[in-house]
């Protein structure tokens, strides 16, 4: 008997968290403190894949909720002033930054 599995479950959670923040499986494996071969073996395990998929869905739900609850507040003054066609007190119209109009 190799052990009671507590270390694996802890490492699995760390690896899933790392997968959500790192750009590659290898980088996530390094961050979680596991080897690349172990990481790929876990990625091919159906139970792990289900846990990872659920973690991604949960992260996406949080992201979508945050966007609904907090609009792009720094851009709101630009949207209001240009939508209403009103000039600001200094006499010129505000424009949203070019990166926000793409």
C-alpha positions in Angstrom: 0.0 0.0 0.0 1.5 3.3 -1.1 -0.4 5.6 1.2 -3.7 7.1 1.9 -4.0 9.4 -1.0 -3.9 12.7 0.8 -0.8 13.9 -1.0 -2.2 13.1 -4.4 -5.5 14.9 -3.7 -3.6 17.9 -2.5 -1.2 17.9 -5.5 -4.2 17.4 -7.8 -5.9 20.5 -6.4 -2.6 22.4 -6.7 -2.2 21.2 -10.3 -5.7 22.2 -11.3 -5.2 25.7 -9.8 -2.0 26.0 -11.6 -3.6 24.9 -14.9 -6.1 27.7 -14.5 -3.3 30.3 -14.2 -0.4 29.0 -16.3 -0.2 29.0 -20.0 1.2 25.4 -20.5 0.8 22.1 -18.8 4.5 22.0 -18.1 4.5 25.3 -16.4 1.5 24.3 -14.3 3.3 21.0 -13.4 6.3 22.9 -12.2 4.2 25.3 -10.2 2.3 22.4 -8.6 5.6 20.5 -7.9 4.9 17.5 -10.0 6.7 16.0 -13.0 5.7 16.5 -16.6 5.0 12.8 -17.1 2.7 12.8 -14.1 1.0 15.9 -15.3 0.2 14.4 -18.7 -0.8 11.1 -17.1 -3.3 13.0 -14.9 -4.5 15.0 -17.9 -5.4 11.7 -19.6 -7.2 10.3 -16.5 -11.0 10.7 -16.9 -11.7 11.5 -13.2 -9.0 14.2 -13.2 -10.3 15.6 -16.6 -13.8 15.9 -15.0 -12.4 17.7 -12.0 -10.5 20.1 -14.2 -13.4 20.7 -16.5 -15.6 21.6 -13.5 -12.9 23.9 -12.2 -12.7 25.7 -15.6 -16.5 26.0 -15.7 -16.6 27.4 -12.2 -13.9 29.9 -13.0 -15.8 31.0 -16.1 -19.0 31.4 -14.1 -17.2 33.7 -11.6 -15.7 35.7 -14.5 -19.1 36.1 -16.2 -20.7 37.1 -12.9 -18.0 39.7 -12.3 -18.5 41.2 -15.7 -22.3 41.4 -15.1 -21.9 43.0 -11.7 -19.1 45.4 -12.5 -19.4 47.1 -15.9 -16.3 48.7 -17.4 -16.5 51.6 -15.0 -13.5 53.5 -16.2 -15.2 53.7 -19.6 -18.6 54.7 -18.4 -18.0 58.5 -18.3 -17.0 58.3 -22.0 -20.0 56.3 -23.0 -22.4 58.6 -21.1 -21.0 61.8 -22.5 -20.7 60.6 -26.1 -24.1 58.9 -26.0 -25.8 62.0 -24.7 -24.0 64.3 -27.1 -23.0 66.6 -24.3 -19.7 68.3 -24.0 -17.8 68.2 -20.7 -17.3 71.4 -18.6 -14.0 72.2 -20.4 -15.8 72.4 -23.8 -14.5 69.4 -25.6 -16.0 66.0 -26.1 -14.6 63.0 -24.4 -13.7 60.1 -26.6 -13.1 56.5 -25.4 -9.6 55.3 -25.8 -8.9 53.7 -29.2 -8.3 50.3 -27.7 -11.9 50.3 -26.3 -13.5 50.8 -29.6 -12.2 47.6 -31.3 
